[in-house]
Amino acid sequence: MAEQWLDTAAAAHRLGVRPATLYAYVSRGVLRRHYDPQLRRSLFDPADIERLARRGRPRRRPAPTEIAIESAITELGDDRPYYRGLDALELAGTDRFEGVAEWLWTGDRRDTGPWTPRPEGLAAARLAQLHLPDATPIFDRLPIIVSTLAIGDPLRTRRDPESVGTLARSLIAGMVRALPPRSEPAGDSIAELLRSRLTSRAADRGPDPALLDTALVLLADHELAASTFAARVAASVSADPFAVVGAGLGAMGGVMHGGASLAVERLLAEADTPAEAVRLVADRLRRRERVPGFGHAVYTVDGRGTHLLDRIRAQHPGHPKVAVAEAIRSEMRIRRRPAANIDFGLALLGAVHHLPAGSGETLFAVARTAGWLAHALEEYTTRTRIRPRAIVTAKR
């Protein structure tokens, strides 16, 4: 098939545009893109390219939400992301989070763990939380931790790849280690440390660190999601890596982004049996309410969600909450509704292991920090300020 199609470089050359402009045409619906999972690249119909070349560049104004940025980090396939050309779902089955983070940052899959935070920063981040209410959500602690870790860090002013990489490892380790512990960690990987911050259960009863690693890898990056764009904007004006992560956390808290799993957590808590789950879906749809955890802005089927749900179901085949989740998914399929996404998988992970509310959002944030810092490294290299322009609708 590939011999009959044009790749991105050839299509852009024929049209006399940059690859970013080519993808802007795709997002506007001007041009169709085909994704070849074997070659892991985008392909274009030569006839479509020829028609567009004869017609000239599209004159329609860009949509208000449409921004194209060149990046070599992540490409979105039909149902999954590819990290620097590697299938994220395959990486989730073979690599730890630390190795995948290094791959995003440097193109080297070498696992550099265990990562350690700067001792003074860690002590300050723990102290900064001392007077927070005990019921403070885990995710709400992260911005405080990140901003405190920044104080006095000698690498904060550096933008070279080696310094940013060193800071990135220390920052992610500090984000997790500064969270109040609920149990003793069984090891010093990010997944094992994060597990000890999410559950008080013994190591043989709580979530498997390998399962947490799977979730972390699946969520490590997702091209230009809202939080990543916010992080890139900050990095494009040379904001330090701590500020970049702070910008990402600010956008991630939205209920249409990282905060989406909270609604799914509440949904799963409402049903204890498959029959109750079916009634719950029917009642929501009857009231024209959205069922959270289904559908995706990019994919028809979110392969990340399917992969994580399959892993949870394989580990806990007889768990009541797994039965509830399967009943909800089945009812949505019967009604020809969208498929479950990664937020549904995160919420089920929390429900099966009785993790505190907001655990899915916290997992998401720790994982995506690796992606934000990868995009920051790219911005520091290009040194091109991101300055979108408004399409002004008001009259003078």
Secondary structure, 3 states (H helix, E strand, C coil): CHHHCEEHHHHHHHHCCCHHHHHHHHHHCCCCCEEECCCCEEEECHHHHHHHHHHCCCCCCCCCCCCCCCCCCEEECCCCEEECCEEHHHHHHHCCHHHHHHHHHHCCCCCCCCCCCCHHHHHHHHHHCCCCCCCCCHHHHHHHHHHHHHCCCCCCCCCCHHHHHHHHHHHHHHHHHCCCCCCCCCCCCHHHHHHHHHCCCCCCCCCCHHHHHHHHHHCCCCCCCHHHHHHHHHHHCCCCHHHHHHHHHHHHCCCCCCCHHHHHHHHHHCCCCHHHHHHHHHHHHHCCCCCCCECCCCCCCCHHHHHHHHHHHHHCCCCHHHHHHHHHHHHHHHCCCCCECHHHHHHHHHHHCCCCCCHHHHHHHHHHHHHHHHHHHHHHHHCCCCCCCCCCCCCC
